[in-house]
C-alpha cells in the first residue's frame, strides 16, 4: 500500500505588483481568479494603492514620500523599498515561488522591483519578474529609465519575462481601443503567471510538482514557456503547435532545449494516442538527449478541449532564434479567457543573456497613474 506524507503541502506562491503598472496587472489577475496564489501590491502612492484590487496592500517609503508617490524617479522608488526592506522580506518567508510584476520606466516600479525581487531570492524563493517597458512614443527619457531598471532587475531574479508592448501596434486593428490594447497586455502578464502556477498547483493523473519546476527552471539560463488549447479533430497536435509558437512575445523557439516540462490537460475523453501525438511534436524540436518531465491532468471541465503547457530550458547561446509564426489578430488574444490561444513566454535567467532593445512596454503615463 502507498504511504502518503501528511506533511507535504502545496507550493506557496505569491504575486506582488510593484508601482502603478504592477498594481494594474495584479488587479487584472485577481479578477481572472488565478487559483492557489496570494496577491500583494506595493506602492509609494497611497491613493493608487487604495484603488488596487489585491487583498494585501503594502505601502512603502512612507517616511520618504509621505504616500505621494515617487515622482517618476527610480532612485526614490529604490530608496522606498529599502526603507521597508525588512517588512517586505518578512512577507516572503516560507514562499516557494514569487512573481514580481511592474511597469518599467516610471519611479516605483523601476526602482523598487529589483530590490523586492532580491529580497524574495534572499529568503530562498524561486523568483520570476514579469515586467513591461514603455511604448516608443512615450519618449527617450522614460525608455532609458526602463532599460536601466531592467539591467538592475535581471541581476536579482531567476527568470525575467518582458512583454513587448510595441508589438501590440502590429497586432491591433485600427479600431482597437486603447483600453482593449492595455487589457491585452495585462492578460498576457496574467497568462505567464497562470501558466506556471497551474502546473504547480493542479494535481495530475501523471503529476508534475514544484520540484519538477525547479529542475527545469532554476539556474538554467534562457527558457521558453507556452500554452496552447485546441478542440476538434487533430486537437492534440494543434494545441502542441500553439504552445511552442507566439507572435506577441520575444522571438524564440524550443529548438535545442535540453530540459523540458510537458503538461497536458484534457477531459475524460483524452486518449493515450493524443498524449503521444502532442509529446511527439515537442520532442521533435528539443535536443535528442533532453531531460523531459511529463505530466497529465484529467479535468472533466475541459469537455472537448486539450491544453498543452511547455516549459523549455538549457539552450545553446547560438541557434535559439528559430521562429514559429503564423498570422494572428488582436481579436484572438482578447478571447483568451474563453479559449486560450498561443502563449509563449520567453525567459532569461542569465544576467548577460537578455538583450534590452526598446521593444518592450508599459502603459503610457497619461492614461493612468503610472509614473510610479
C-alpha positions as a printed NumPy array, in Angstrom:
array([[  0.   ,   0.   ,   0.   ],
       [  1.206,   3.524,  -0.836],
       [  2.103,   5.748,   2.106],
       [  1.493,   9.487,   1.651],
       [  3.455,  12.139,   3.516],
       [  0.893,  14.059,   5.518],
       [  3.366,  16.924,   5.948],
       [  3.686,  17.526,   2.206],
       [  1.978,  20.829,   1.457],
       [  1.217,  22.606,  -1.824],
       [  3.83 ,  25.049,  -3.066],
       [  3.381,  28.52 ,  -1.625],
       [  3.248,  31.102,  -4.413],
       [  2.939,  34.885,  -4.038],
       [  2.471,  37.529,  -6.724],
       [  3.453,  41.116,  -5.924],
       [  2.635,  44.056,  -8.174],
       [  5.019,  46.981,  -7.709],
       [  4.024,  50.556,  -8.585],
       [  1.097,  51.618, -10.74 ],
       [  1.666,  49.24 , -13.633],
       [  2.286,  46.262, -11.385],
       [ -0.825,  47.055,  -9.374],
       [ -2.921,  47.227, -12.543],
       [ -1.607,  43.856, -13.687],
       [ -2.301,  42.242, -10.316],
       [ -5.83 ,  43.699, -10.257],
       [ -6.46 ,  42.01 , -13.612],
       [ -5.095,  38.711, -12.273],
       [ -7.319,  38.935,  -9.2  ],
       [-10.334,  39.379, -11.47 ],
       [ -9.301,  36.316, -13.515],
       [ -9.377,  34.209, -10.335],
       [ -5.983,  32.517, -10.638],
       [ -6.1  ,  29.754,  -8.056],
       [ -3.668,  28.851,  -5.295],
       [ -1.681,  32.093,  -5.158],
       [ -1.571,  35.082,  -2.825],
       [ -1.784,  38.586,  -4.295],
       [  0.076,  41.637,  -2.958],
       [  0.513,  45.181,  -4.266],
       [  3.224,  47.59 ,  -3.112],
       [  3.297,  51.304,  -3.898],
       [  4.606,  54.659,  -2.743],
       [  1.334,  56.303,  -3.824],
       [ -1.301,  55.728,  -1.139],
       [ -4.168,  56.922,  -3.322],
       [ -3.274,  54.498,  -6.106],
       [ -2.712,  51.731,  -3.555],
       [ -6.254,  52.105,  -2.233],
       [ -7.664,  51.565,  -5.734],
       [ -5.854,  48.246,  -6.253],
       [ -7.907,  45.045,  -6.011],
       [ -5.317,  42.896,  -4.237],
       [ -6.247,  41.68 ,  -0.747],
       [ -2.837,  42.673,   0.671],
       [ -1.724,  46.292,   0.163],
       [  1.769,  47.268,   1.217],
       [  2.685,  50.985,   1.428],
       [  6.424,  51.514,   1.039],
       [  8.666,  54.513,   1.646],
       [  6.199,  56.409,   3.811],
       [  8.897,  58.418,   5.586],
       [ 10.496,  59.347,   2.285],
       [  7.46 ,  60.039,   0.072],
       [  4.681,  60.68 ,   2.624],
       [  2.456,  58.46 ,   0.473],
       [  2.586,  60.815,  -2.519],
       [  4.462,  58.618,  -4.975],
       [  7.998,  58.549,  -6.348],
       [  7.516,  61.357,  -8.866],
       [  8.813,  59.22 , -11.705],
       [ 12.219,  58.922, -10.044],
       [ 13.521,  55.311,  -9.863],
       [ 16.039,  56.243,  -7.173],
       [ 13.159,  57.323,  -4.933],
       [ 11.436,  54.011,  -5.679],
       [ 14.587,  52.105,  -4.791],
       [ 15.039,  54.02 ,  -1.538],
       [ 11.375,  53.466,  -0.667],
       [ 11.773,  49.694,  -0.968],
       [ 14.979,  49.752,   1.069],
       [ 13.223,  51.762,   3.781],
       [ 10.768,  48.906,   4.272],
       [ 13.109,  46.053,   3.321],
       [ 12.578,  44.058,   6.499],
       [  8.802,  44.311,   6.212],
       [  8.927,  43.213,   2.566],
       [ 11.302,  40.357,   3.274],
       [  9.077,  39.066,   6.068],
       [  6.206,  38.713,   3.612],
       [  8.225,  36.228,   1.544],
       [  9.434,  33.978,   4.335],
       [  8.278,  30.423,   3.629],
       [  7.446,  31.128,  -0.026],
       [  8.468,  28.619,  -2.676],
       [  7.934,  30.969,  -5.612],
       [  7.462,  34.729,  -6.008],
       [  6.306,  36.568,  -9.121],
       [  7.215,  40.279,  -9.262],
       [  5.297,  42.35 , -11.817],
       [  5.9  ,  46.009, -12.641],
       [  5.889,  48.642, -15.338],
       [  9.426,  49.768, -16.139],
       [ 10.145,  53.408, -16.931],
       [  8.425,  55.115, -14.012],
       [  9.548,  55.6  , -10.431],
       [  8.29 ,  52.958,  -8.009],
       [  8.126,  50.003, -10.391],
       [ 11.514,  50.685, -11.962],
       [ 13.327,  51.417,  -8.729],
       [ 11.604,  49.17 ,  -6.204],
       [ 11.043,  45.99 ,  -8.25 ],
       [ 14.747,  44.966,  -8.328],
       [ 15.023,  45.463,  -4.554],
       [ 11.849,  43.483,  -3.876],
       [ 12.922,  40.673,  -6.211],
       [ 16.299,  40.49 ,  -4.499],
       [ 14.623,  40.213,  -1.095],
       [ 12.474,  37.336,  -2.361],
       [ 15.57 ,  35.482,  -3.533],
       [ 17.303,  36.086,  -0.223],
       [ 14.656,  34.005,   1.56 ],
       [ 15.115,  31.199,  -0.964],
       [ 12.1  ,  31.711,  -3.243],
       [ 12.296,  30.916,  -6.947],
       [ 11.778,  34.46 ,  -8.263],
       [ 10.259,  35.4  , -11.619],
       [  9.82 ,  39.005, -12.774],
       [  7.07 ,  39.806, -15.281],
       [  7.538,  43.379, -16.476],
       [  6.701,  45.835, -19.236],
       [  8.557,  48.65 , -20.97 ],
       [  7.173,  51.883, -22.48 ],
       [  5.932,  52.438, -25.998],
       [  8.468,  54.322, -28.093],
       [  6.099,  57.291, -28.288],
       [  6.445,  57.777, -24.516],
       [  9.846,  59.303, -25.072],
       [ 13.518,  58.526, -24.792],
       [ 13.828,  59.54 , -21.141],
       [ 11.25 ,  57.019, -19.957],
       [ 12.766,  54.375, -22.224],
       [ 16.249,  54.926, -20.748],
       [ 14.838,  54.595, -17.238],
       [ 13.185,  51.32 , -18.247],
       [ 16.408,  49.945, -19.724],
       [ 18.39 ,  50.832, -16.636],
       [ 15.717,  49.284, -14.435],
       [ 15.735,  46.054, -16.444],
       [ 19.506,  45.846, -16.23 ],
       [ 19.239,  46.048, -12.44 ],
       [ 16.246,  43.738, -12.228],
       [ 17.827,  40.86 , -14.132],
       [ 20.622,  40.738, -11.542],
       [ 18.053,  39.921,  -8.868],
       [ 15.75 ,  37.292, -10.399],
       [ 15.845,  33.686, -11.528],
       [ 13.71 ,  34.465, -14.553],
       [ 12.803,  37.654, -16.408],
       [  9.748,  37.917, -18.64 ],
       [  9.474,  41.076, -20.772],
       [  6.265,  41.896, -22.636],
       [  6.973,  43.813, -25.903],
       [  4.046,  46.253, -25.907],
       [  5.351,  47.871, -29.071],
       [  4.24 ,  44.743, -30.888],
       [  0.654,  45.45 , -29.908],
       [  0.764,  48.031, -32.692],
       [  1.461,  45.227, -35.175],
       [ -1.416,  43.11 , -33.879],
       [ -4.059,  45.731, -33.186],
       [ -6.698,  46.598, -35.734],
       [ -7.206,  50.293, -36.469],
       [-10.431,  50.416, -34.467],
       [ -8.968,  48.688, -31.41 ],
       [ -9.416,  50.89 , -28.358],
       [ -6.596,  51.817, -26.016],
       [ -8.377,  50.11 , -23.147],
       [ -8.62 ,  46.838, -25.082],
       [ -4.957,  47.031, -26.052],
       [ -3.796,  47.533, -22.491],
       [ -6.176,  44.882, -21.213],
       [ -4.427,  42.557, -23.625],
       [ -1.036,  43.436, -22.12 ],
       [ -2.36 ,  42.721, -18.623],
       [ -3.9  ,  39.464, -19.867],
       [ -0.549,  38.336, -21.244],
       [  1.076,  39.075, -17.886],
       [ -1.628,  37.001, -16.226],
       [ -1.186,  34.159, -18.695],
       [  2.512,  33.929, -17.863],
       [  1.756,  33.649, -14.164],
       [ -1.203,  31.297, -14.572],
       [  0.62 ,  29.024, -16.991],
       [  3.309,  28.278, -14.426],
       [  1.181,  28.323, -11.273],
       [ -1.376,  25.915, -12.764],
       [  1.346,  23.377, -13.492],
       [  2.416,  23.572,  -9.851],
       [ -0.978,  23.778,  -8.139],
       [ -3.284,  21.493, -10.162],
       [ -2.774,  17.79 ,  -9.294],
       [ -2.443,  15.439, -12.228],
       [ -3.003,  11.793, -13.1  ],
       [  0.679,  11.858, -14.004],
       [  1.731,  14.554, -11.574],
       [  4.14 ,  17.48 , -12.037],
       [  5.1  ,  19.271,  -8.832],
       [  7.167,  22.244,  -7.721],
       [ 10.336,  20.165,  -7.555],
       [  9.92 ,  19.448, -11.277],
       [  9.51 ,  23.178, -11.977],
       [ 12.754,  23.873, -10.124],
       [ 14.542,  21.098, -12.009],
       [ 13.641,  22.709, -15.323],
       [ 13.883,  26.389, -14.393],
       [ 16.436,  27.05 , -11.659],
       [ 19.817,  28.281, -12.925],
       [ 19.079,  27.048, -16.433],
       [ 19.603,  30.219, -18.452],
       [ 17.154,  31.139, -21.192],
       [ 13.739,  29.493, -21.037],
       [ 10.651,  29.431, -23.224],
       [  7.196,  28.804, -21.777],
       [  3.985,  28.427, -23.743],
       [  0.419,  27.168, -23.507],
       [ -1.945,  26.156, -26.299],
       [ -5.561,  24.994, -26.323],
       [ -7.428,  23.292, -29.169],
       [-10.544,  21.223, -29.814],
       [-11.902,  19.066, -32.601],
       [-10.026,  16.797, -34.972],
       [ -6.263,  16.935, -34.506],
       [ -6.678,  18.897, -31.279],
       [ -3.607,  17.438, -29.571],
       [ -1.267,  18.331, -32.429],
       [ -2.76 ,  21.82 , -32.792],
       [ -2.544,  22.536, -29.053],
       [  1.102,  21.467, -29.009],
       [  1.903,  23.645, -32.013],
       [  0.225,  26.639, -30.387],
       [  2.163,  26.042, -27.186],
       [  5.504,  26.393, -28.954],
       [  4.656,  29.466, -31.069],
       [  3.872,  33.097, -30.281],
       [  3.523,  36.21 , -32.451],
       [  3.411,  38.595, -29.486],
       [  6.289,  37.882, -27.123],
       [ 10.037,  37.612, -27.521],
       [ 11.299,  35.675, -30.539],
       [ 12.406,  32.15 , -29.828],
       [ 11.515,  28.512, -30.057],
       [ 12.131,  25.369, -28.021],
       [ 14.563,  24.004, -30.603],
       [ 17.633,  22.557, -28.937],
       [ 16.314,  22.713, -25.38 ],
       [ 17.965,  20.21 , -23.033],
       [ 15.38 ,  20.34 , -20.231],
       [ 11.648,  20.278, -20.956],
       [  8.498,  20.052, -18.889],
       [  5.334,  18.99 , -20.753],
       [  1.949,  19.126, -19.028],
       [ -1.165,  18.029, -20.939],
       [ -4.697,  18.603, -19.647],
       [ -7.883,  17.187, -21.124],
       [-11.302,  15.8  , -20.281],
       [-12.286,  12.217, -19.627],
       [-12.159,  11.579, -23.378],
       [ -8.458,  12.391, -23.715],
       [ -6.717,   9.394, -25.25 ],
       [ -3.272,   7.91 , -24.834],
       [ -2.632,   8.317, -28.562],
       [ -3.307,  12.053, -28.242],
       [ -0.761,  12.319, -25.435],
       [  1.75 ,  10.637, -27.704],
       [  0.922,  12.949, -30.63 ],
       [  1.331,  16.128, -28.589],
       [  4.548,  14.934, -26.976],
       [  5.972,  13.935, -30.359],
       [  5.501,  17.473, -31.727],
       [  7.513,  18.864, -28.825],
       [ 10.14 ,  16.098, -28.855],
       [ 10.922,  16.816, -32.496],
       [ 12.033,  20.336, -31.576],
       [ 14.17 ,  19.717, -28.498],
       [ 17.632,  18.22 , -28.095],
       [ 17.724,  14.46 , -28.712],
       [ 19.107,  13.862, -25.231],
       [ 16.795,  16.316, -23.465],
       [ 15.595,  15.575, -19.94 ],
       [ 11.814,  15.506, -20.426],
       [  9.433,  15.671, -17.48 ],
       [  5.879,  14.717, -18.429],
       [  2.584,  15.329, -16.653],
       [ -1.069,  14.654, -17.496],
       [ -4.19 ,  16.071, -15.87 ],
       [ -7.76 ,  14.805, -16.301],
       [-10.166,  17.726, -15.93 ],
       [-13.799,  16.957, -16.827],
       [-14.476,  20.692, -17.262],
       [-12.264,  20.703, -20.366],
       [-15.045,  18.966, -22.318],
       [-13.681,  18.514, -25.862],
       [-10.557,  20.639, -25.404],
       [ -6.933,  19.723, -24.799],
       [ -4.408,  22.111, -23.263],
       [ -0.648,  21.703, -23.64 ],
       [  1.823,  23.633, -21.469],
       [  5.559,  23.572, -22.211],
       [  8.497,  24.97 , -20.249],
       [ 11.827,  24.523, -22.03 ],
       [ 15.346,  25.475, -20.91 ],
       [ 19.002,  24.576, -21.386],
       [ 19.639,  26.245, -24.731],
       [ 22.903,  26.899, -26.545],
       [ 23.798,  30.571, -26.944],
       [ 23.561,  30.143, -30.709],
       [ 20.695,  28.831, -32.751],
       [ 17.842,  29.63 , -30.376],
       [ 16.108,  32.245, -32.517],
       [ 14.233,  29.949, -34.872],
       [ 10.807,  31.423, -35.359],
       [  7.497,  29.607, -35.373],
       [  4.91 ,  32.077, -36.575],
       [  1.574,  32.417, -38.333],
       [ -0.69 ,  35.459, -38.706],
       [ -2.805,  36.344, -35.699],
       [ -5.165,  39.19 , -34.847],
       [ -5.706,  41.068, -31.626],
       [ -9.207,  39.58 , -31.523],
       [ -7.678,  36.134, -30.966],
       [ -5.972,  37.322, -27.809],
       [ -8.972,  39.187, -26.429],
       [-10.821,  35.845, -26.388],
       [ -8.186,  34.206, -24.245],
       [-10.495,  33.763, -21.264],
       [-12.784,  31.621, -23.402],
       [-10.19 ,  29.595, -25.26 ],
       [ -6.503,  30.352, -24.668],
       [ -4.519,  30.685, -27.869],
       [ -0.786,  30.617, -28.294],
       [  1.039,  31.754, -25.205],
       [  4.817,  31.526, -25.422],
       [  6.742,  33.365, -22.743],
       [ 10.482,  33.757, -23.209],
       [ 12.517,  33.946, -20.034],
       [ 16.114,  34.892, -19.454],
       [ 17.821,  33.516, -16.357],
       [ 21.345,  34.773, -17.034],
       [ 22.311,  38.366, -16.442],
       [ 24.14 ,  38.648, -19.73 ],
       [ 21.691,  36.765, -21.933],
       [ 18.85 ,  39.316, -22.152],
       [ 19.171,  41.864, -24.921],
       [ 17.476,  45.14 , -23.971],
       [ 16.344,  46.659, -27.231],
       [ 13.465,  49.001, -26.527],
       [ 10.998,  46.519, -27.985],
       [  9.068,  46.087, -24.777],
       [  6.449,  48.025, -22.891],
       [  4.397,  49.741, -20.309],
       [  1.138,  51.656, -20.264],
       [  1.529,  55.355, -21.12 ],
       [  1.726,  57.733, -18.187],
       [ -1.047,  59.95 , -19.495],
       [ -3.552,  57.091, -19.261],
       [ -3.185,  56.354, -15.586],
       [ -1.065,  56.897, -12.512],
       [  1.973,  55.01 , -13.683],
       [  4.801,  57.402, -13.13 ],
       [  5.234,  55.165, -10.087]])
